[in-house]
Amino acid sequence: MEPKILTAANLRKSYGKQTALDDVSLTLEPGHIYGLIGRNGAGKTTLLAGLTAQIPLDAGEVCYGGAPVWENEAALGELCFSRELGGKLAASIAGMRVKDYLRAGRLFYPHWDETYARELIKQFGLDEKKRLNALSKGMMSAVTIVLALASRAPVTMMDEPTAGLDVVAREDFYRLLLEDYAATGRTFVISTHILEEASTVFDRVLILKEGRLIEDCGADALLVQFCTVSG
């Protein structure tokens, strides 16, 4: 299958008087690991949800391979957005068992890799019989990682995937991410507010500030803008 480009033009989204996205335009080229960087509340989750048609936008359009993604089943099967499960879970999923949540992924994503999913479940020590609202924050993060990686979606977006993980588990995640990227070449977008731990993983960086995209460049080009002074 020919890799497709995901484009977003002039995206706007507000919640009451709060502007979450302010005229955001971007292009996700195939075969990159993008870091979506921004403080908490910068609009990262809203942007990822908008790119994958999980929320209606106030203005703008998202296209995948030239076709709008909104209510486009074929396009949405190619785009995975694995959301952070921490905090107050939606009532519709709070009581779901881990195995049922992952089964939903298997049904929705046409490229789902069940063998890989089983390997990841074992890697993270997930108890599939537990309900989502009974999991620790670290195990919730592991569930989102399994869903994202096993989806094998050509464009895979992950919202703060390491938020609840300890140091060893975070290292395991980035190792698994790079291994999967090397094997498949699919596009990843990883949102985080901690640039230091992922600076060696991203090859392109998107920076959001107060709902506006203020930087879209290669990671190397961004790094050379900074210097360290000691002594």
Solvent accessible surface area in square Angstrom, and as a share of the most:
residue,aa,sasa,rsa
1,M,170,0.76
2,E,138,0.62
3,P,87,0.55
4,K,87,0.37
5,I,70,0.35
6,L,0,0.00
7,T,51,0.30
8,A,4,0.03
9,A,49,0.38
10,N,80,0.41
11,L,0,0.00
12,R,107,0.39
13,K,23,0.10
14,S,46,0.30
15,Y,111,0.42
16,G,76,0.73
17,K,208,0.88
18,Q,118,0.53
19,T,60,0.35
20,A,12,0.09
21,L,1,0.00
22,D,34,0.18
23,D,53,0.27
24,V,1,0.01
25,S,53,0.34
26,L,10,0.05
27,T,56,0.33
28,L,3,0.02
29,E,75,0.34
30,P,43,0.27
31,G,26,0.25
32,H,54,0.24
33,I,3,0.01
34,Y,1,0.00
35,G,0,0.00
36,L,1,0.00
37,I,17,0.09
38,G,8,0.08
39,R,206,0.75
40,N,117,0.60
41,G,75,0.73
42,A,7,0.05
43,G,10,0.09
44,K,12,0.05
45,T,50,0.29
46,T,16,0.09
47,L,1,0.00
48,L,1,0.00
49,A,1,0.01
50,G,2,0.02
51,L,2,0.01
52,T,7,0.04
53,A,18,0.14
54,Q,86,0.38
55,I,31,0.16
56,P,81,0.51
57,L,45,0.23
58,D,89,0.46
59,A,44,0.34
60,G,43,0.41
61,E,91,0.41
62,V,7,0.04
63,C,23,0.14
64,Y,10,0.04
65,G,45,0.44
66,G,68,0.66
67,A,40,0.31
68,P,65,0.41
69,V,4,0.02
70,W,127,0.45
71,E,150,0.67
72,N,38,0.19
73,E,151,0.68
74,A,83,0.64
75,A,7,0.06
76,L,34,0.17
77,G,6,0.06
78,E,17,0.08
79,L,6,0.03
80,C,0,0.00
81,F,7,0.03
82,S,1,0.00
83,R,89,0.33
84,E,68,0.30
85,L,10,0.05
86,G,26,0.25
87,G,72,0.69
88,K,203,0.86
89,L,26,0.13
90,A,60,0.47
91,A,101,0.78
92,S,95,0.61
93,I,42,0.21
94,A,20,0.15
95,G,34,0.33
96,M,53,0.24
97,R,87,0.32
98,V,0,0.00
99,K,81,0.34
100,D,42,0.22
101,Y,31,0.12
102,L,7,0.03
103,R,98,0.36
104,A,49,0.38
105,G,3,0.03
106,R,92,0.33
107,L,143,0.71
108,F,112,0.47
109,Y,18,0.07
110,P,95,0.60
111,H,67,0.30
112,W,33,0.12
113,D,41,0.21
114,E,61,0.27
115,T,95,0.55
116,Y,26,0.10
117,A,2,0.01
118,R,107,0.39
119,E,100,0.45
120,L,2,0.01
121,I,14,0.07
122,K,173,0.73
123,Q,78,0.35
124,F,20,0.08
125,G,56,0.54
126,L,15,0.08
127,D,68,0.35
128,E,44,0.20
129,K,153,0.65
130,K,97,0.41
131,R,101,0.37
132,L,0,0.00
133,N,89,0.45
134,A,67,0.52
135,L,17,0.08
136,S,67,0.43
137,K,111,0.47
138,G,15,0.14
139,M,60,0.27
140,M,20,0.09
141,S,8,0.05
142,A,0,0.00
143,V,0,0.00
144,T,5,0.03
145,I,0,0.00
146,V,0,0.00
147,L,14,0.07
148,A,0,0.00
149,L,0,0.00
150,A,0,0.00
151,S,0,0.00
152,R,62,0.23
153,A,0,0.00
154,P,37,0.23
155,V,6,0.03
156,T,0,0.00
157,M,0,0.00
158,M,1,0.00
159,D,7,0.04
160,E,21,0.09
161,P,4,0.02
162,T,12,0.07
163,A,45,0.35
164,G,22,0.22
165,L,12,0.06
166,D,94,0.49
167,V,89,0.51
168,V,101,0.58
169,A,20,0.16
170,R,65,0.24
171,E,112,0.50
172,D,37,0.19
173,F,0,0.00
174,Y,20,0.07
175,R,101,0.37
176,L,14,0.07
177,L,0,0.00
178,L,77,0.38
179,E,92,0.41
180,D,5,0.03
181,Y,56,0.21
182,A,87,0.68
183,A,86,0.67
184,T,64,0.37
185,G,36,0.34
186,R,15,0.05
187,T,5,0.03
188,F,0,0.00
189,V,1,0.01
190,I,1,0.00
191,S,0,0.00
192,T,4,0.03
193,H,85,0.38
194,I,74,0.37
195,L,57,0.28
196,E,139,0.62
197,E,51,0.23
198,A,0,0.00
199,S,37,0.24
200,T,129,0.75
201,V,14,0.08
202,F,10,0.04
203,D,59,0.31
204,R,67,0.24
205,V,4,0.02
206,L,3,0.01
207,I,37,0.19
208,L,3,0.02
209,K,117,0.50
210,E,137,0.61
211,G,1,0.01
212,R,119,0.43
213,L,43,0.21
214,I,98,0.50
215,E,49,0.22
216,D,56,0.29
217,C,20,0.12
218,G,18,0.18
219,A,9,0.07
220,D,112,0.58
221,A,51,0.40
222,L,10,0.05
223,L,93,0.46
224,V,121,0.69
225,Q,113,0.50
226,F,143,0.59
227,C,117,0.70
228,T,130,0.76
229,V,134,0.77
230,S,104,0.67
231,G,130,1.25
